[in-house]
Amino acid sequence: MIVCLPVTADGQMGQSWGRADRVAIAEVGELGISKWEEFEVGWDKTHDALEHGQHHERIARFLTDHRVGCVVAGHMGPPMVQMLGEMGISVRLGASGEARKAAASARN
């Protein structure tokens, strides 16, 4: 399963999904995380700068390009949850603490 989550530079869960500065993509299998890659996405800067709908489109494109099947986050707005559901991406909210542990727990 490919998981995406907001992360901080020190390896913790980021505060917000749609306003994340940086995200990680993790490949999570039965034995844990087999691949971990971080990206500076700058969604915190584009959230209010883009026209209505463009921000969600940018996030959707990123997730599709990376074949993400699950998003793990502390919280996100209902419109984003709905969009991800329509894309067939599962959402796990309420995550906090160490990002790698949060990603690994998405397999459960």
N, C-alpha and C positions, 0 to 999 in steps of 0.2 A: 504494500500500500504506500502511496506517495502522499506525504503529509506536508502542509505548509503552515507556518506559524510566525507571528511577529516576535522578533528577538531584539535584545539589546547587545551592545558591543561586549558586555561582560558575561554573556551566556544565559541571561535570565529571560523570562517571558516579557515581551513588550507590553505596554499599557493598553494599546488599542489596535484593532485590526485595520480598519479603514484609514487610519491616520499613521500607519506604521512607517517608520523611516527605513527599516531593515526587516527582512523576513528570511527564514530558513526553509529549505526544501529538504525533507528527510525521507529516505526509503526505509520503511519499517517492515520487518518480517518477523517470523516466529522467534528468531534469535536476537532480536533487537534492531538497532539502527545499523544498516549496512553502508549508507552513504549520507553525507551531510554537506550541504552547500548553502552559503549565505549570500544574499543579494541586497544591495542598497537600492531600494525601490522609490524612495522619496514620496510616498503616498501622503505623508504629512504635509508636504508643500503643495501637492496638486489637489488635495481634497476640496479646498474652497476656490482654487484658481481656475479650474476647468468648468466648462458649461455643464448644465444639468445632464446627468447620465454619462458624461464622458469619463468621470472618475470610476464608476462601476465598470464601464467598458474596458478601461485600462487594466483593472484588477482581473476581470474575467479573461482577458487575453493572456495575461501572465499565467494564470492558473491553467488555462487550456494548453498553452505552450509547454508547460512543465508537467502535464498529465496528472494534476493533483486530484486525489480522490477524497481527501479529508482536510478540513481547516480546523486547527486548534487555536483558540483565542480566549482571552479573559472575558471579553464582551464584544458585541457588534450590534449595530442597529437592525431593526426588523427588515427594512428593505434589502439590506445585504444578505441577511439570513434567507430571505425569500429568493433572491437571485441565485445564491449558491444552491439552494434546493432545486430550483428549476434547471440548473446545470448538472444535477445529479451528484453534487459534492456534499458529503456529510459534514456537519458542523458540530464541534464539541466546545462548549463554552464553559467558563469558570476556571480555566487553567491559570496557574500562577507558579512562581518559583523557577527552578532550573528548566530551561527550554528543552534540553535533550530528554529529560525525564517526562516532560509533558508530551513530547512527540512519541516517545516509546509507549506511553500509556494509551495512545489513540488506537493501538492494535487490539486492546481489550474490549 
